[in-house]
Amino acid sequence: MSDEEILLGEIPPIASTPCAADIIECQIRTEPSTANLFSVYRYANAPWLCVLLISVICSVVAGAAMPLVTIVFGALAREFINGEENTPDDVRDRVKHLTLLLLYIAIGSFIATMISTLGLNVVGEHITRRLQWRYLSSVLQQNMAYFDVVGTGELTSQIDKDMKLIQTGISQKLGNIISGVSGFIVAIICAFIQNPRFASIMISQPVAMILLVGLMGFWLSVTQQRGLPHSVKLENLAQDVLNAMRSVIAYRSQERYARKYHNTLLQPAALDFRERLIFGVIVAGSFTILHWANGLGFWQADRLFRQGYCTVSEALSILYATVVAGGMLCQALPYVVDVTKASQAANRVFSVIERVSPINSMADTGRIYGPVRGEICFDDVEFAYPSRPERTILRDISFTVPAGHTVALVGLSGSGKSTIFGLLTRLYNSIDGGIMLDNEPIEEMNIAWLRSQIGYVSQDVNLFRTSIHENIAHGLPKHTIETLGTSAVKELVIQAAKTAQIHSFITNLPDGYDTVIGSNGSSLSGGQRQRLAIARAIVSQPSILLLDEATSALDSQGEKEIQEALSKAAYGRTTMIIAHRLSTVQNADAIIVMKDGQILNHGTHSELMVTSALYRDLVEQQALRQNNAVGHSLSLAKSIETKSSNITVNHDTPKRPQDAPGLSPSPESSIKQVWLLNKPELPYVIAGIIFSALAGMTYPVQAIFFGNGIISIISPGASTGGHSVHFWARLYLIHGIVVFIVYSVRGYCFAVSASQLHLRARSHLFRALLLKKLAFFEDKDHSAGAMVSFLSSGTPKITGVSGTSLGLAVESIVMLTTGITVGCIFGWKLGVAAMAIVPLVAMSSFLQCYIEAQVQKHVKRETNAVAIAHEAFSAIKTVTTLNLQTNIIESFHRESHQDKKSGYWVISAALHACTTSLRILSISFVFWYGGTRLIATGEYTIQQFFICFAATVWGSQSAATLFAHAPDIAGAHAAAARLAELLRPDDSPSQFPVKSQKDSSTSTLVPNTMEDLAMQQISFRYPTRPSQLTLNDITFNARSGSFIALVGATGSGKSSVVNLIERFYAAESGQITLGHNSIERYDLNHYRGYFALVDQNPSLIGEDLRECLQSDERVVLDEEILIALEDVGLADFVLSLPEGLSTPVMANGSTLSGGQRQRMAIAKALLWGPKIFLLDEATSALDSASEALVQEALQRAKKGRTVIAIAHRLKTIVDADEILVLDHGHIIERGRHEELMKLGGKYWQMAKLQQLHGEVGR
């Protein structure tokens, strides 16, 4: 079929048929889950379920302790009231006996609470960890289309933030809820046992509380569901931006993304405020109901007492029981919020776990065949990406690759070449047609087995933060590693490295093959990363090799050597190659020419030069222009010594500034920094503190009502002022209204301050991260995954420093001091005696906070485990094609398993149990001392005793309530310290506009005219590699309007030159000048506006194509964008999309081809309109036609502009005014193309290697 017979228009969509629609839909559909918090317990085995059952029983027992106290309370009250009928000794004996019962109840409460707390914490940690492993396994089982529509940030958030919410919801806080409910039920039972008539009246209070709690749960659930899409959007935005910091910094996009992140935060902040306000109002309503119930109780108790239906002791016992029932529900309220969030998190997590992937490589299904010959057959294959079903990618693709043959796929960018590899490796399912391997449908094969037969080198190389040996060994099937043993595997790894021409480089490293590389091999050059990927692909000696632009990042000499090695490795194997450098595929057995998702022609190189106009054009466009200056006959046979690159990985990572002694933020400075963030809300904070203090006075005040209410029933007219019980009941009614106002205002104030603090902390932190140097993100503790994790799950904890926890602290302190004061006023002996309990409560509470703070120090290990998961999610295509799912799960398991807190849990549980049991001990002590020393002797009246009792005992109990929140307080302090560390500015200048910087006399604005750029004797070492000199004595002058090219072997320092020009790093010695000034003198933000950087691995950030091309300087019109896209040959493609420029961009443009992403990056550079273009392999991913188109656009754009380009394709820089040849960080040759060709040195050799046909000087 000739080129002219192919319709070049839009291929009609094939996803409209029902069958095709079903195939596409099942690849991205996720069914909503019906799971809730209880579903997590399916991941607890029998022993842990037994521990859980025992813990729940103990929670019930612990909750029943206080209701049992009310029965003893009634008996003690009866002894006091009837004291006149008995002798003082009888009263003492009976009081001692009853207080001894309270002591036994306290001991039982201590034991039950400790077992409950310890068991639930340990079980919660165990279950959450297993749930994390299961979630990670489920994610890694998903098909590739799923990742096209679900962002990495969302997945990272679920395995981190949602898991923490779940662990919180099934640990101690769940025990607190169980104890609260248990105490409520037992208290009601105790009340009905003693007097059903009075109890039936008082039951109205807990019923109202239940309705209130249910209403709160409903409102919170609705609010949180509304906030979920915004949270996902935030996490994905942070993920995309932090993963592309090089591009973000180069294009001065920090301010735009900081502003966008802040604006995106506004809606979640509003929902956060609403959630906190709802909670505050519900708490206010709960306490109001509690006080009104007391008033109702005294009123009805007096009536029933007068009618003879109830005794005073029964009334007091029932009244206290209902107060306890309501109080336990009130104490459980904060934990209901946590459990509600945990249940919703569990639903999100289980929606992933329960999703059945249509392409599950970890499943045991599918057939495993014998030795693979390697014959590949595509038969009428049709395909559309599920995330873009409206656009057909492949149509009627049919070809056969005989076993052992080499077939190349060539064509324009976006023609569907890489998609064929994706279908062959079962990353996606075709919509129609069949794919056969050795005459067997690949759909019937076991997916993991199929992928183990294929060695795949992707265009986008992904390496892992582990040793070089492990990175290469990842290419071996797991069972092979286990069978061969360590030494045999090492030999295979070394042989693969030698084949990939990287063995000598590795052995020159201090740790050799054990050298740990950075995230995605960040400490290696692009060529070194590609060589490692090649070694990884061939180490298993697969039956089939798939090479997708496998040598695009290599220099000519390196490419030649690798091609020779790959030719040897491909001998006897089926090999498919995607290449834009057609010199690498001329010797293929067959070449398939593709365009617009269809096959135009196929044949050998010589056949296609005759029959295919498109192929012929591509070949001719790649030939170097004629050079008549070559007159010598230097033979290519002359050996070119292969030298290992000078770029090395330093095995001793230098200490980060924040790790240096004395530089870690102190707790005081951390809290101060948080308060500074909350300074705009200072009036709200002050008002909240004032109303918290008022709230703390409410219980001591009502203690006066309580004591007078009792005496007014026993002896009307004996109360203070001689008022009747109705007076005190009415005061309770008024007091309840005051309580509602006080708690509501407090809740509103702290809702404002806490929500704004969270908003500002998160926004400021994201902005601060955008200010960091690139080296900051090379540390594993500062990876994008770790930072996104802290942004989403760490910053909310900070509100505990200034929000509800602060209010609880103030309220409890005031309640404690006011209670003791009231007690001392009405009976100083009893008040002073009650103070003896306070130091014990304070000491146990302090120790509990300290232990919780120690537990928080282990969060770093959890972060490391999350970073492993994040790395896997970001490189999911590599993980899938290499069958690394099990390796990732095991690494995650090892890292998370190190985080053992059992010792801390025991101590923390004991202290928590001690704090709660002290409540009962305080009651026992006050009744013992008051009964035996004061009541029995007639020194104190019943009124005095009960006022002192209510004021002092409830005051000490409030302190215990505060420190039940010790984990939240400790977590808030740990998060504040982490925030202070990350907010601390480094020693780099501001990365985006700051007014003070622009106004500074030390900063100079870059001239608005063209200026010379010069490097003078520059030497440079990377901060993470201080022992290795990367650039040495680099000197050149790029005159304004000139074209300077940098060429040389992989790792020779070319990109480092660009890094220094962009001021990503600072030179060790020498000077870089722009015009007459050192670049250090220029305002950094203004300086970077002088340049436009196009990286070899471009990043696309934005919700749609339009946003990806926007500028921070101005709003770019659609007409301008389309002109730029036209210049790079993408306008027709974009306009053919149903949504045009509004087409969503999935996961950094994952649904665009590598060439399309690179053209988008070039279009952005053209729209930027800089004075200097910095091109780092800007056209490496482009086919010849697209490259020619882009080169023409760049040729037009660079008129009047300076261009500094890094290139391996020498034909793109033959017109350069000066070509600098780098080797080992030195400039070894310089001159124009013709001059260097005459020189016959390194450059001539590189040019010779790239000639497609004929001699260099033809």
Secondary structure, 3 states (H helix, E strand, C coil): CCHHHCCCCCCCCCCCCHHHHHHHHHHHCCCCCCCCHHHHHHHCCHHHHHHHHHHHHHHHHHHHHHHHHHHHHHHHHHHHHCHHHCCHHHHHHHHHHHHHHHHHHHHHHHHHHHHHHHHHHHHHHHHHHHHHHHHHHHHHHCCHHHHHHCCHHHHHHHHHHHHHHHHHHCCHHHHHHHHHHHHHHHHHHHHHHHCHHHHHHHCHHHHHHHHHHHHHHHHHHHHHHHHHHHHHHHHHHHHHHHHCHHHHHHCCCHHHHHHHHHHHHHHHHHHHHHHHHHHHHHHHHHHHHHHHHHHHHHHHHHHHHHHCCCCHHHHHHHHHHHHHHHHHHHHHHHHHHHHHHHHHHHHHHHHHHCCCCCCCCCCCCCECCCCCCCCEEEEEEEECCCCCCCCCCEEEEEEEECCCCEEEEEECCCCCHHHHHHHHCCCCCCCEEEEEECCEEHHHECHHHHHHCEEEECCCCCCCCCEHHHHHHCCCCHHHHHHHCHHHHHHHHHHHHHHCCCHHHHHCCCCHHHCECCHHHCCCCHHHHHHHHHHHHHCCCCCEEEEECCCCCCCHHHHHHHHHHHHHHCCCCEEEEECCCHHHCCCCCEEEEEECCEEEEEECHHHHHHHCHHHHHHHHHCCCCCCCCCCCCCCCCCCCCCCCCCCCCCCCCCCCHHHCCCCCCCHHHHHHHHHHHCHHHHHHHHHHHHHHHHHHHHHHHHHHHHHHHHHHHHCCCCCHHHCCHHHHHHHHHHHHHHHHHHHHHHHHHHHHHHHHHHHHHHHHHHHHHHHCCHHHHHCHHHCHHHHHHHHHHHHHHHHHHHCHHHHHHHHHHHHHHHHHHHHHHHHHHHHHHHHCHHHHHHHHHHHHHHHHHHHHCCHHHHHHHHHHHHHHHHCHHHHHHCCCHHHHHHHHHHHHHCCCCHHHHHHHHHHHHHHHHHHHHHHHHHHHHHHHHHHCCCCCCHHHHHHHHHHHHHHHHHHHHHHCCHHHHHHHHHHHHHHHHHHCCCCCCCCCCCHHHHCCCCCECCCCCCCCEEEEEEEECCCCCCCCCCEEEEEEEECCCCEEEEEECCCCCHHHHHHHHCCCCCCCEEEEEECCEEHHHECHHHHHCCEEEECCCCCCCCCEHHHHCCCCCCCCCHHHHHHHHHHCCCHHHHHHCCCHHHCECCCCCCCCCHHHHHHHHHHHHHHHCCCEEEEECCCCCCCHHHHHHHHHHHHHHCCCCEEEEECCCHHHCCCCCEEEEEECCEEEEEECHHHHHHHCCHHHHHHHHHCCCCCCCC
